[in-house]
Structure formats: structure tokens, C-alpha cells
Amino acid sequence: MPIIKDPHLFNEQSLFVDLEGVLGCRLYLKIEGFNFAGSIKLKPAREMVERAEREGLIGPGSILVESSSGNLGVALSMIAASKGYRFVCVIDPRCNPATRQFMESLGAQVDLVTEPDPTGGFLGARLNHVQDLCASDERYIWLNQYTNPGNWGAHYRWTAPEISNQFPELDVLFVGAGTTGTLMGCARYFREHRPDVRIVAVDAAGSVSFGGPPATRLIPGLGMGVRPPQLDESFIDDVVMVEELDTVRACHRLAAAGFTLGGSTGTVVHGAMSWLADHDAQDLTAVAISPDMGRPYLDTVYNPDWVHEHFGAEALATADLAGTHGPLSDPVPEPQRSGPISVADYVAALGNFLQ
């Protein structure tokens, strides 16, 4: 039995769920929500804070600040409370109420932006607010998950080896795309150590990360309103886009079997099922990453009134997940480069994450 003194030192890293009996195909789900922060974001939060400590960027009176849709904010709130730091999390209206309450219970200050940026959406508005805070007081330290190499480095260091060690015969790995820290850390590791493993990114419809048109998204976690600076498509074999209605249905299908998991997990599971069905891949060894658990989504994804309001009465109708997948995007043949990133190029990259 482990005995710990700091909450970030506990993280169950080797729990996988065999979903064949639930979904009817071979898919293993890596569960990342069994830690005190409740999500995979504990890993990059710990890595980024400890990196800043090693480099002497955090000192007496420092105030950590980060833009987050929820899970990273919780992880940083927990670490800040444990280490005695002040922390400000900048959120937007898509943040689950339970997640906001969780951060505040840990002593974090939560700043809510209510109006989207004209070009960068709510993410742009959050980043603008972070920049304003940093410009107002030199005590603010922006860890900047969007450009900080500790984001993807945490998954190169921990998540990918955990999967590789458990599945020596792995054929395909499905990873959700938000900031793309998890995606790029895992993709870089497998490209270097096991290049035969196929990496499939799963993104939310309405995200612009892979060049699609922007659209309103209601479920936090995956997707971006601007292209992620850390994304390098040359490491990715395929991309699957998932509609939020399919995310909701996947979550409820898993919950019906006793697995109440987060919205991002529903997106990744549906994307994995779509890809496997389209590739007639019954004999492949496939793993998907589940970023968080379902409790923060009780007011949204698992609330029938919320689902009915946003997706209609048919949203929770029983559906065959394997048979309702949409079209896949083509494999990504070459790395694609985008134009300038809005919101001052995320304050120009990591060299400026201290304002």
C-alpha cells in the first residue's frame, strides 16, 4: 500500500479496461482519472510546475496562472495547494460547474471570461485575460500549457511507456487532441521507440486543430479554437473528427455498462470505434486513452435535461455505436503548416511564459 505526503505523488498508471464486451470489438481503454486531480492533466501539471521550480522561475510571492477548460486547472489547483502557491485559473462558460467548484475548494482563484474573442473564440479571450494579468504584475507566472514542452514531455516520460510496457503487440493508439500535449508526447515516443504503432488523433467537430471550420462546441476537453502550437502532423497517421452528439451517446453507452467516464473519453471511444469499423480491424490490438472520469459531467453530458436542450429528444435513443460512425478524414500525408497563430502567437512561445 503506497503512503504519500503530497497528493500529486499518487497516480494509478496501469489500469486498462477491456471494452470488447461493451462495444463488441477489441479495444482497451487506459484509465487516467484515478488520482487526486481526477484526470490525465496531473502529469503535465506536475511536469510544468517542477520544471519551473528547477529553473528558478517560481519564487516567493509568485502567482501561478493558466488558461484551462477544467482538468488542468484542477490539477494545478491541487499542486498549488500542496506546495503553498497561489493560483489563478482563467476559464470560460464551457467549464463544468463542478470543476469550477473543485478548483475553488482547493483555494484557487477562478476568473471567468464571458465573451469570446472575435478571432480566437473563448480560448482567445482566456489567453487575452492571462496576458493582461501578467502585464499588470510581475508576480504572475504563466506556465503556458500551449507551448510548454513539459506538456508533451510528461506523456513522453510517463503515458506512452506505460502503454508500451503493457501492450508489446500494440497496433494502433487513439489519442484525443486538445492542446495536443498527450497526442504529441505519445506520438513522439512511439515514433522513436516503436514506429510500427499507428497513431490516430481524435478531435471534436468544430475544432480547427486539423484545418476544419470552427463551430460552437459545448463539451470541454478536446478541440481548439486556434491551431495548437505543439501540433506536428508528421507524427500522426490518421485523424478522426467526432460530433458532440456521438460523444454524448458514447458516454451513455459506457455508463450503461457501469463505466461513467468523461466527455473527452466519449469522444475518443467513438472515434476509435469509427476507425476500427472503417478499417475492418477486428484482429488489431488497439488502445485508447481515457483522460478523465464522469463525475464533473453530471450537470451536462449525464444530465437528461441538458442533453435534451442542446441535442434534442433523440440524443439519448439507444444507438449502435459501432454502426453510427461518420466519415473519417484522410490520413495526414505531410505535416501541414498554418499561418500565424492569433492572440499574439500565444505570447510568442515558451521563452515568454514569464511575463
Kinemage of the C-alpha trace (Angstrom):
@kinemage 1
@onewidth
@group {chain A} dominant
@subgroup {mainchain}
@vectorlist {calphas} color= white
{ca met a 1} P 0.000 0.000 0.000
{ca pro a 2} L 1.517 3.365 -1.006
{ca ile a 3} L 1.938 6.018 1.672
{ca ile a 4} L 2.317 9.564 0.352
{ca lys a 5} L 2.735 13.050 1.770
{ca asp a 6} L 1.851 15.069 -1.342
{ca pro a 7} L -1.306 14.471 -3.422
{ca his a 8} L 0.451 14.630 -6.794
{ca leu a 9} L 2.633 11.640 -5.859
{ca phe a 10} L -0.251 9.191 -6.283
{ca asn a 11} L -1.473 8.262 -9.747
{ca glu a 12} L -2.787 4.880 -10.868
{ca gln a 13} L -0.884 4.365 -14.104
{ca ser a 14} L -1.585 0.777 -15.089
{ca leu a 15} L -5.382 0.437 -15.187
{ca phe a 16} L -6.852 -0.662 -18.520
{ca val a 17} L -10.453 -1.643 -19.291
{ca asp a 18} L -11.265 -4.301 -21.886
{ca leu a 19} L -14.275 -2.854 -23.750
{ca glu a 20} L -14.931 -5.793 -26.068
{ca gly a 21} L -17.921 -6.922 -24.015
{ca val a 22} L -19.361 -3.399 -24.047
{ca leu a 23} L -18.657 -2.326 -27.611
{ca gly a 24} L -18.326 -5.591 -29.495
{ca cys a 25} L -14.778 -5.035 -30.723
{ca arg a 26} L -11.278 -5.324 -29.306
{ca leu a 27} L -10.466 -2.020 -27.661
{ca tyr a 28} L -8.573 -1.415 -24.443
{ca leu a 29} L -9.111 1.847 -22.593
{ca lys a 30} L -6.317 3.346 -20.478
{ca ile a 31} L -7.980 4.955 -17.446
{ca glu a 32} L -6.197 8.136 -16.359
{ca gly a 33} L -8.676 9.501 -13.821
{ca phe a 34} L -7.631 7.675 -10.652
{ca asn a 35} L -5.597 10.349 -8.905
{ca phe a 36} L -6.468 13.239 -6.593
{ca ala a 37} L -6.893 15.615 -9.537
{ca gly a 38} L -9.184 13.190 -11.350
{ca ser a 39} L -7.603 13.359 -14.786
{ca ile a 40} L -4.599 12.827 -17.037
{ca lys a 41} L -3.748 16.510 -16.596
{ca leu a 42} L -1.999 15.709 -13.323
{ca lys a 43} L 1.018 14.595 -15.374
{ca pro a 44} L 1.668 17.807 -17.353
{ca ala a 45} L 0.700 19.955 -14.362
{ca arg a 46} L 3.339 18.261 -12.240
{ca glu a 47} L 5.937 18.361 -15.009
{ca met a 48} L 5.409 22.044 -15.796
{ca val a 49} L 5.467 23.178 -12.158
{ca glu a 50} L 8.547 21.119 -11.318
{ca arg a 51} L 10.311 22.362 -14.459
{ca ala a 52} L 9.597 25.970 -13.456
{ca glu a 53} L 10.882 25.237 -9.945
{ca arg a 54} L 14.103 23.699 -11.263
{ca glu a 55} L 14.690 26.696 -13.499
{ca gly a 56} L 14.122 29.142 -10.653
{ca leu a 57} L 11.088 30.734 -12.281
{ca ile a 58} L 8.865 30.402 -9.217
{ca gly a 59} L 9.877 32.433 -6.186
{ca pro a 60} L 8.439 33.910 -3.005
{ca gly a 61} L 5.172 35.661 -3.776
{ca ser a 62} L 4.778 34.117 -7.246
{ca ile a 63} L 1.244 33.589 -8.507
{ca leu a 64} L 0.764 30.755 -10.972
{ca val a 65} L -1.755 31.452 -13.730
{ca glu a 66} L -3.119 29.259 -16.500
{ca ser a 67} L -5.922 29.151 -19.054
{ca ser a 68} L -7.883 25.902 -18.794
{ca ser a 69} L -11.190 24.350 -19.773
{ca gly a 70} L -11.140 22.478 -16.486
{ca asn a 71} L -8.950 19.458 -15.855
{ca leu a 72} L -5.555 21.153 -15.949
{ca gly a 73} L -6.956 23.866 -13.730
{ca val a 74} L -7.958 21.279 -11.140
{ca ala a 75} L -4.541 19.614 -11.278
{ca leu a 76} L -2.714 22.918 -10.878
{ca ser a 77} L -5.079 23.945 -8.062
{ca met a 78} L -4.204 20.765 -6.210
{ca ile a 79} L -0.455 21.119 -6.718
{ca ala a 80} L -0.527 24.792 -5.796
{ca ala a 81} L -2.411 23.993 -2.582
{ca ser a 82} L 0.075 21.253 -1.733
{ca lys a 83} L 3.110 23.463 -2.372
{ca gly a 84} L 1.723 26.654 -0.853
{ca tyr a 85} L 1.459 28.635 -4.107
{ca arg a 86} L -1.304 30.987 -5.161
{ca phe a 87} L -3.037 30.004 -8.390
{ca val a 88} L -5.411 31.787 -10.775
{ca cys a 89} L -7.280 29.729 -13.365
{ca val a 90} L -8.890 31.505 -16.312
{ca ile a 91} L -11.951 29.643 -17.588
{ca asp a 92} L -14.872 30.232 -19.954
{ca pro a 93} L -18.574 29.288 -19.717
{ca arg a 94} L -17.976 25.750 -21.025
{ca cys a 95} L -16.192 24.802 -17.793
{ca asn a 96} L -18.366 22.374 -15.839
{ca pro a 97} L -19.817 23.913 -12.644
{ca ala a 98} L -18.479 21.018 -10.572
{ca thr a 99} L -14.994 21.599 -11.956
{ca arg a 100} L -15.070 25.273 -11.026
{ca gln a 101} L -16.261 24.407 -7.529
{ca phe a 102} L -13.480 21.804 -7.240
{ca met a 103} L -10.823 24.412 -8.068
{ca glu a 104} L -12.252 26.937 -5.649
{ca ser a 105} L -12.437 24.346 -2.878
{ca leu a 106} L -8.675 23.890 -3.313
{ca gly a 107} L -8.113 27.607 -2.799
{ca ala a 108} L -7.704 28.677 -6.416
{ca gln a 109} L -8.985 31.979 -7.745
{ca val a 110} L -11.175 31.329 -10.798
{ca asp a 111} L -11.567 34.144 -13.364
{ca leu a 112} L -14.409 33.635 -15.844
{ca val a 113} L -14.311 35.270 -19.284
{ca thr a 114} L -17.823 35.669 -20.630
{ca glu a 115} L -17.315 36.998 -24.167
{ca pro a 116} L -15.347 35.204 -26.920
{ca asp a 117} L -12.514 36.926 -28.727
{ca pro a 118} L -13.653 37.946 -32.265
{ca thr a 119} L -10.984 35.782 -33.924
{ca gly a 120} L -9.800 33.373 -31.216
{ca gly a 121} L -13.118 32.446 -29.591
{ca phe a 122} L -13.259 31.683 -25.894
{ca leu a 123} L -9.706 30.342 -25.930
{ca gly a 124} L -8.512 33.638 -27.340
{ca ala a 125} L -10.446 35.519 -24.677
{ca arg a 126} L -8.866 33.403 -21.941
{ca leu a 127} L -5.395 34.000 -23.325
{ca asn a 128} L -6.029 37.735 -23.562
{ca his a 129} L -7.003 37.738 -19.895
{ca val a 130} L -3.876 35.807 -18.938
{ca gln a 131} L -1.727 38.315 -20.825
{ca asp a 132} L -3.460 41.209 -19.080
{ca leu a 133} L -2.778 39.662 -15.677
{ca cys a 134} L 0.889 39.076 -16.487
{ca ala a 135} L 1.279 42.612 -17.773
{ca ser a 136} L -0.288 44.016 -14.610
{ca asp a 137} L 2.013 42.341 -12.071
{ca glu a 138} L 5.367 40.611 -12.449
{ca arg a 139} L 4.435 38.107 -9.766
{ca tyr a 140} L 2.186 36.247 -12.236
{ca ile a 141} L 3.849 33.170 -13.741
{ca trp a 142} L 2.126 31.754 -16.824
{ca leu a 143} L 3.028 28.081 -17.186
{ca asn a 144} L 1.544 28.152 -20.713
{ca gln a 145} L 0.412 24.620 -21.449
{ca tyr a 146} L 0.051 25.547 -25.126
{ca thr a 147} L 3.788 25.921 -25.746
{ca asn a 148} L 5.456 24.478 -22.643
{ca pro a 149} L 7.450 21.346 -23.612
{ca gly a 150} L 6.620 19.928 -20.207
{ca asn a 151} L 3.087 19.371 -21.532
{ca trp a 152} L 4.008 16.820 -24.199
{ca gly a 153} L 7.138 15.794 -22.285
{ca ala a 154} L 5.082 14.437 -19.407
{ca his a 155} L 3.364 11.971 -21.737
{ca tyr a 156} L 6.618 11.037 -23.447
{ca arg a 157} L 8.037 10.330 -19.993
{ca trp a 158} L 5.066 8.522 -18.426
{ca thr a 159} L 1.930 7.851 -20.502
{ca ala a 160} L 3.449 6.334 -23.643
{ca pro a 161} L 5.864 3.974 -21.826
{ca glu a 162} L 3.010 2.810 -19.574
{ca ile a 163} L 1.049 1.781 -22.676
{ca ser a 164} L 4.042 0.293 -24.465
{ca asn a 165} L 5.046 -1.839 -21.492
{ca gln a 166} L 1.520 -3.215 -21.063
{ca phe a 167} L 0.929 -3.907 -24.778
{ca pro a 168} L 4.050 -5.207 -26.545
{ca glu a 169} L 1.835 -6.187 -29.514
{ca leu a 170} L 0.126 -2.796 -29.840
{ca asp a 171} L -1.014 -1.958 -33.374
{ca val a 172} L -2.914 1.323 -33.035
{ca leu a 173} L -3.232 4.020 -30.368
{ca phe a 174} L -6.129 6.503 -30.239
{ca val a 175} L -5.419 9.830 -28.526
{ca gly a 176} L -7.707 12.822 -28.091
{ca ala a 177} L -6.467 16.190 -29.368
{ca gly a 178} L -6.810 19.284 -27.190
{ca thr a 179} L -3.619 21.239 -26.631
{ca thr a 180} L -2.109 18.086 -28.238
{ca gly a 181} L 0.250 17.543 -25.313
{ca thr a 182} L -0.894 13.952 -24.771
{ca leu a 183} L -1.043 13.333 -28.512
{ca met a 184} L 2.411 14.667 -29.310
{ca gly a 185} L 4.106 13.113 -26.283
{ca cys a 186} L 2.758 9.675 -27.155
{ca ala a 187} L 3.324 10.102 -30.896
{ca arg a 188} L 6.935 11.174 -30.425
{ca tyr a 189} L 7.644 8.285 -28.067
{ca phe a 190} L 6.208 5.636 -30.365
{ca arg a 191} L 7.854 7.123 -33.452
{ca glu a 192} L 11.199 6.846 -31.675
{ca his a 193} L 10.753 3.503 -29.921
{ca arg a 194} L 8.057 1.596 -31.857
{ca pro a 195} L 7.440 3.220 -35.233
{ca asp a 196} L 5.168 0.372 -36.334
{ca val a 197} L 2.419 1.579 -33.966
{ca arg a 198} L -0.212 3.604 -35.805
{ca ile a 199} L -1.169 6.897 -34.098
{ca val a 200} L -4.744 8.102 -34.635
{ca ala a 201} L -5.751 11.544 -33.381
{ca val a 202} L -9.368 12.034 -32.314
{ca asp a 203} L -10.755 15.568 -32.344
{ca ala a 204} L -14.118 17.228 -31.724
{ca ala a 205} L -16.110 18.545 -34.676
{ca gly a 206} L -15.893 22.325 -34.652
{ca ser a 207} L -12.233 22.308 -33.635
{ca val a 208} L -9.820 23.978 -36.047
{ca ser a 209} L -6.738 21.992 -34.985
{ca phe a 210} L -6.586 19.947 -38.186
{ca gly a 211} L -7.874 22.618 -40.530
{ca gly a 212} L -11.626 22.135 -40.192
{ca pro a 213} L -14.100 25.017 -39.964
{ca pro a 214} L -14.781 26.434 -36.500
{ca ala a 215} L -18.116 25.738 -34.840
{ca thr a 216} L -19.637 26.010 -31.388
{ca arg a 217} L -18.537 23.267 -29.007
{ca leu a 218} L -20.290 22.625 -25.698
{ca ile a 219} L -18.226 19.853 -24.119
{ca pro a 220} L -14.845 20.937 -22.707
{ca gly a 221} L -11.637 18.981 -23.031
{ca leu a 222} L -10.887 18.283 -26.680
{ca gly a 223} L -10.705 20.677 -29.600
{ca met a 224} L -9.141 24.111 -30.067
{ca gly a 225} L -10.283 27.455 -31.430
{ca val a 226} L -6.817 28.114 -32.887
{ca arg a 227} L -4.194 25.730 -34.185
{ca pro a 228} L -2.193 24.166 -31.299
{ca pro a 229} L 1.427 25.379 -31.439
{ca gln a 230} L 2.739 21.970 -30.326
{ca leu a 231} L 0.947 20.019 -33.067
{ca asp a 232} L 3.200 18.359 -35.643
{ca glu a 233} L 1.071 16.294 -38.012
{ca ser a 234} L 4.072 14.441 -39.405
{ca phe a 235} L 3.870 12.209 -36.303
{ca ile a 236} L 0.187 11.317 -36.870
{ca asp a 237} L -1.166 8.635 -39.191
{ca asp a 238} L -4.905 9.390 -39.196
{ca val a 239} L -7.400 11.891 -37.829
{ca val a 240} L -11.000 11.189 -36.793
{ca met a 241} L -13.493 14.006 -36.175
{ca val a 242} L -16.386 13.273 -33.801
{ca glu a 243} L -19.689 15.128 -33.459
{ca glu a 244} L -20.697 16.013 -29.906
{ca leu a 245} L -23.944 14.075 -30.259
{ca asp a 246} L -21.848 10.947 -30.804
{ca thr a 247} L -19.742 11.890 -27.772
{ca val a 248} L -22.871 12.008 -25.605
{ca arg a 249} L -24.149 8.696 -26.920
{ca ala a 250} L -20.786 7.012 -26.358
{ca cys a 251} L -20.668 8.278 -22.768
{ca his a 252} L -24.138 6.932 -22.065
{ca arg a 253} L -23.358 3.608 -23.658
{ca leu a 254} L -20.311 3.217 -21.430
{ca ala a 255} L -22.296 4.339 -18.378
{ca ala a 256} L -24.951 1.738 -19.125
{ca ala a 257} L -22.221 -0.867 -18.612
{ca gly a 258} L -21.085 0.742 -15.348
{ca phe a 259} L -18.242 2.924 -16.687
{ca thr a 260} L -19.080 6.586 -16.020
{ca leu a 261} L -16.315 8.426 -17.847
{ca gly a 262} L -15.725 11.972 -19.060
{ca gly a 263} L -16.802 13.723 -22.214
{ca ser a 264} L -13.346 13.515 -23.751
{ca thr a 265} L -13.422 9.766 -23.214
{ca gly a 266} L -16.722 9.512 -25.067
{ca thr a 267} L -15.194 11.362 -27.994
{ca val a 268} L -12.096 9.167 -28.099
{ca val a 269} L -14.076 5.933 -27.743
{ca his a 270} L -16.463 6.868 -30.535
{ca gly a 271} L -13.548 7.893 -32.745
{ca ala a 272} L -11.770 4.613 -32.065
{ca met a 273} L -14.897 2.599 -32.861
{ca ser a 274} L -15.354 4.533 -36.096
{ca trp a 275} L -11.787 3.957 -37.218
{ca leu a 276} L -11.796 0.265 -36.311
{ca ala a 277} L -15.095 -0.319 -38.111
{ca asp a 278} L -13.953 1.505 -41.242
{ca his a 279} L -10.679 -0.413 -41.321
{ca asp a 280} L -12.217 -3.839 -40.638
{ca ala a 281} L -9.679 -4.136 -37.839
{ca gln a 282} L -11.106 -6.851 -35.592
{ca asp a 283} L -7.737 -8.538 -35.146
{ca leu a 284} L -5.716 -5.443 -34.254
{ca thr a 285} L -4.583 -4.675 -30.722
{ca ala a 286} L -5.984 -1.201 -30.103
{ca val a 287} L -5.709 1.121 -27.102
{ca ala a 288} L -7.500 4.414 -26.456
{ca ile a 289} L -6.693 6.897 -23.703
{ca ser a 290} L -9.455 7.964 -21.289
{ca pro a 291} L -8.473 11.403 -19.920
{ca asp a 292} L -10.936 11.745 -17.035
{ca met a 293} L -13.895 10.378 -15.111
{ca gly a 294} L -17.568 11.221 -15.450
{ca arg a 295} L -18.439 12.946 -12.186
{ca pro a 296} L -17.609 16.504 -13.389
{ca tyr a 297} L -20.059 15.946 -16.268
{ca leu a 298} L -23.124 15.078 -14.166
{ca asp a 299} L -24.592 18.532 -14.828
{ca thr a 300} L -24.016 18.296 -18.576
{ca val a 301} L -23.354 15.093 -20.502
{ca tyr a 302} L -25.168 12.944 -17.921
{ca asn a 303} L -27.999 15.409 -17.276
{ca pro a 304} L -31.018 14.450 -19.441
{ca asp a 305} L -32.394 17.991 -19.384
{ca trp a 306} L -29.079 19.463 -20.600
{ca val a 307} L -28.759 16.828 -23.314
{ca his a 308} L -32.358 17.353 -24.435
{ca glu a 309} L -31.893 21.136 -24.555
{ca his a 310} L -28.761 21.008 -26.681
{ca phe a 311} L -29.155 17.860 -28.777
{ca gly a 312} L -32.858 17.071 -28.868
{ca ala a 313} L -35.063 14.254 -27.658
{ca glu a 314} L -33.440 11.679 -29.939
{ca ala a 315} L -29.968 12.203 -28.462
{ca leu a 316} L -30.280 9.506 -25.816
{ca ala a 317} L -32.025 6.974 -28.025
{ca thr a 318} L -30.264 3.626 -27.950
{ca ala a 319} L -27.725 3.573 -30.756
{ca asp a 320} L -25.299 1.019 -32.072
{ca leu a 321} L -22.057 2.902 -31.570
{ca ala a 322} L -20.183 0.723 -33.988
{ca gly a 323} L -22.742 1.374 -36.690
{ca thr a 324} L -23.242 5.120 -36.332
{ca his a 325} L -19.812 6.419 -37.105
{ca gly a 326} L -19.284 9.196 -39.556
{ca pro a 327} L -16.697 9.514 -42.306
{ca leu a 328} L -13.050 9.621 -41.452
{ca ser a 329} L -10.679 12.219 -42.651
{ca asp a 330} L -7.952 11.081 -44.976
{ca pro a 331} L -4.642 10.074 -43.425
{ca val a 332} L -2.321 13.014 -42.926
{ca pro a 333} L 0.433 12.511 -45.530
{ca glu a 334} L 2.625 15.517 -44.766
{ca pro a 335} L 2.991 17.950 -41.908
{ca gln a 336} L 0.766 20.948 -42.554
{ca arg a 337} L 1.841 24.414 -41.591
{ca ser a 338} L -0.636 27.097 -40.719
{ca gly a 339} L -0.411 30.844 -40.790
{ca pro a 340} L 0.298 32.975 -37.755
{ca ile a 341} L -1.414 31.908 -34.555
{ca ser a 342} L -3.756 34.548 -33.220
{ca val a 343} L -3.643 36.158 -29.797
{ca ala a 344} L -0.082 37.381 -30.177
{ca asp a 345} L 1.207 33.932 -31.116
{ca tyr a 346} L 0.418 32.721 -27.609
{ca val a 347} L 2.732 35.410 -26.327
{ca ala a 348} L 5.445 34.235 -28.625
{ca ala a 349} L 6.237 30.765 -27.245
{ca leu a 350} L 7.789 29.421 -24.127
{ca gly a 351} L 10.525 31.977 -23.867
{ca asn a 352} L 7.842 34.456 -22.825
{ca phe a 353} L 5.868 32.323 -20.408
{ca leu a 354} L 7.295 34.526 -17.683
{ca gln a 355} L 5.802 37.947 -18.297
